[in-house]
Amino acid sequence: MNKKTIKKIIFEVVKDYFDTQGINDRINLNTPLFGRKSNLDSVGLVTVIVGIEENVEDEFGINIILADERAMSQQRSPFRTIGSLADYIVMLIEESTNE
């Protein structure tokens, strides 16, 4: 598992979504995915999450669920930014491979 690959997956999914919506914002690790400053509405966030889950499974052969009770109950949402989501995915993958 490689954090660089996870970041690449997230960037590609977010960029693809932005392209389909005509959003021309630059994407970086601080790009907000959730909240007032995000370009994603609730449907957009779900679309991006599902795309990331599918691509992670294709790339690593690991099925992860990003929008679960654990993610939603955290004091600081893993969906704040691309960087925070990448960190969360790394943690989930490491946990699943250590079981």
N, C-alpha and C positions, 0 to 999 in steps of 0.2 A: 504494500500500500504506500502511496506516495502523495503527500499533501499538494505537491505541484500539480499532479493529475487531477486531484479533487478541485482545486481552484480553477483549473482549465475547464472542467465539466460545468462548474457553476457559471463561469464567465460565458461559455457558449450558450447555455440554456437561457440565461438572462438576456444576452445579446439577441438571440433568436426571438425571444418574446418582445423585446423592445422594437426590433425591426418590424415585426408583424403589426405592432401598434403605432408605428411611426414616431417612436420616441428616439431622439438623437443624442441623448445624454451619454457622456463618457462613462465607462464602467471601470471601477477600481475596487480595491478591498474595502474601502469605506462607503461604497454605494449602499444606501439604505434599501432594505427589502421590505420593511414593515414600518408603519408609522406615518406621521404627517409629511415627512420629507421624502417618502418613497414614491416612485412613479408606478408602483404596483397597487392596484385595488385588490379586494379580497379574491376575486376570480383570478387575477393575474398571479397573486402569490400562490394560490393552489396550483395553477398551471405550471409555474416554475418549480414548485416543490415536487410535483409528480414527475416532471421531466428530469430533475436531478436524481430522484430515486431510481428511475428507469436507467439512466446513464451510469450510475454507480453500480447497479446490478450487472449491466452489460460489461463494464470495464473490469470489475473486481469479482463478479460472481457472488456478491453478498447482497442480500435483501435487507434494506434498512427502511424504517418508517420514521420520517422526519416530524410529521405533525401528530404527535401522540401526547398523552397526558404528561409525560416527563418533560417534553419540550415546552408545553404550555404552562407548566407549573413553575418553571425556573424564574428566579427573581429578575434575571437579565435574559431577555429572549434571545435564542440563538438566531433568530431571523432579523436581528437589528441591521446587520450589514453582511456583505458577501464574506468578509473576513471572519466574522463570528460564526456564520453558518459553516464555513470550511473547517474551523476548529471543532465544531460540534460533530460534523460528519467524521472527522478523523477519530474523535473519541468513540463514536458509535462503532466504527469499523474495528478499532483496536479492541473494544469490549467483545465484539462478536467473534473475533479471531482468537481471543483468549479463553473462550468457553470450552 
